[in-house]
Amino acid sequence: MALRNDIEAVIRTVPFIATLGVSVEEAKPGQVILRVPFKPESQASGGILHSGAMFTVGELAAAVAAGTH
């Protein structure tokens, strides 16, 4: 739980990540599962999650997982 809390604290310091509403579902050394809520301001045309939001969360997950290993 401490690792999860530490990651959440870091996420809250990055304004863009905080705006997306990213949260940590699970965290252990070398692995993290993040969740991003679907919000109207994160939509692309067609009502789907914008690829920029998807890429950001994927890149964040990789960086966080690498940083905990």
ZAMARGU-4260 file (C-alpha; in steps of 0.2 Angstrom, whole numbers, plus 5000, padded with zeros to 4 digits):
<rodrens>
0) 5000/5000/5000 | 5014/5012/5003 | 5021/5010/4986 | 5003/5014/4979 | 5002/5029/4990
5) 5019/5036/4985 | 5015/5034/4966 | 4998/5043/4969 | 5007/5057/4978 | 5019/5059/4963
10) 5005/5059/4951 | 4996/5073/4960 | 5011/5084/4957 | 5010/5083/4938 | 4996/5095/4933
15) 4992/5087/4916 | 4991/5069/4924 | 4980/5076/4938 | 4969/5084/4925 | 4966/5067/4917
20) 4961/5060/4934 | 4973/5045/4933 | 4973/5034/4948 | 4983/5019/4954 | 4973/5002/4954
25) 4988/4991/4959 | 5006/4993/4961 | 5021/4982/4965 | 5039/4983/4960 | 5041/4983/4941
30) 5022/4983/4938 | 5008/4996/4940 | 4990/4996/4934 | 4983/5014/4931 | 4965/5019/4928
35) 4959/5035/4919 | 4941/5040/4919 | 4932/5044/4904 | 4928/5062/4905 | 4920/5073/4891
40) 4936/5084/4890 | 4946/5069/4886 | 4936/5064/4871 | 4941/5064/4853 | 4929/5065/4839
45) 4917/5051/4839 | 4915/5051/4858 | 4930/5040/4861 | 4945/5042/4873 | 4958/5054/4864
50) 4973/5044/4859 | 4984/5058/4868 | 4976/5053/4884 | 4979/5034/4881 | 4997/5037/4876
55) 5000/5048/4891 | 4993/5035/4903 | 5003/5021/4894 | 5019/5031/4895 | 5016/5035/4913
60) 5013/5017/4918 | 5029/5012/4909 | 5039/5025/4918 | 5032/5022/4935 | 5034/5003/4933
65) 5052/5005/4928 | 5055/5017/4943 | 5049/5005/4955 | 5060/4990/4949
</rodrens>
